[in-house]
Amino acid sequence: ALGIVLGDGHIALNYRLMLMPPHVREYILIHELMHLRQANHSIRFWHLVEAACPSFRDAERWLRKNGAALF
């Protein structure tokens, strides 16, 4: 995992974020922040992500293509 919201509301991030392009890092951070508002991957969650990061799909594509190479 690149990020996770802990039970106490803290967000833990993987150091591999530093190896990613800035727009992908930003998306990961926004994704985890939105989990503080919606603790699942429902349609409502994805609407929150899109409102904060309209280009999140580009970051998702980058992760699908390149993410495995980081681990």
C-alpha positions in Angstrom: 0.0 0.0 0.0 1.2 3.5 -0.7 -1.0 5.1 1.9 -3.4 4.1 4.7 -5.6 5.9 7.1 -5.1 4.6 10.6 -7.8 4.2 13.2 -6.7 7.3 15.0 -7.2 9.4 11.9 -3.5 9.6 11.1 -2.3 8.9 7.5 0.7 6.6 7.0 2.5 7.1 3.7 5.0 4.8 1.9 8.4 6.3 1.2 8.0 5.1 -2.4 5.8 8.1 -3.0 9.0 10.1 -3.5 9.8 8.0 -6.6 6.5 9.0 -8.4 5.7 12.0 -10.5 4.3 14.9 -8.5 0.8 14.5 -9.9 0.6 10.9 -8.8 1.9 11.8 -5.3 -0.8 14.5 -5.1 -3.5 12.0 -6.1 -2.4 9.4 -3.4 -2.4 12.1 -0.7 -5.9 13.3 -1.8 -7.1 9.7 -2.0 -6.1 9.1 1.6 -7.4 12.5 2.8 -10.8 11.7 1.3 -10.9 8.5 3.3 -11.1 10.7 6.4 -14.4 11.9 5.0 -15.6 8.6 3.4 -14.0 5.4 4.7 -14.8 3.2 1.7 -14.5 3.2 -2.1 -18.2 4.0 -2.8 -19.4 6.3 -5.6 -19.6 9.1 -3.0 -15.9 8.6 -2.2 -14.9 8.8 -5.8 -16.9 12.0 -6.3 -15.0 13.5 -3.4 -11.7 12.4 -5.0 -12.7 13.8 -8.4 -13.8 17.1 -6.9 -10.4 17.6 -5.2 -8.3 16.0 -8.0 -10.1 16.2 -11.4 -7.2 14.4 -13.2 -7.1 11.4 -10.8 -7.7 9.0 -13.6 -4.4 9.9 -15.2 -2.7 9.1 -11.9 -4.5 5.8 -11.7 -3.3 4.9 -15.2 0.2 5.8 -14.2 0.0 3.6 -11.2 -1.4 0.6 -13.1 1.4 0.9 -15.7 4.3 1.8 -13.4 3.3 1.1 -9.8 4.5 -2.6 -9.6 8.0 -1.6 -10.6 8.3 0.5 -7.4 8.0 -2.6 -5.2 
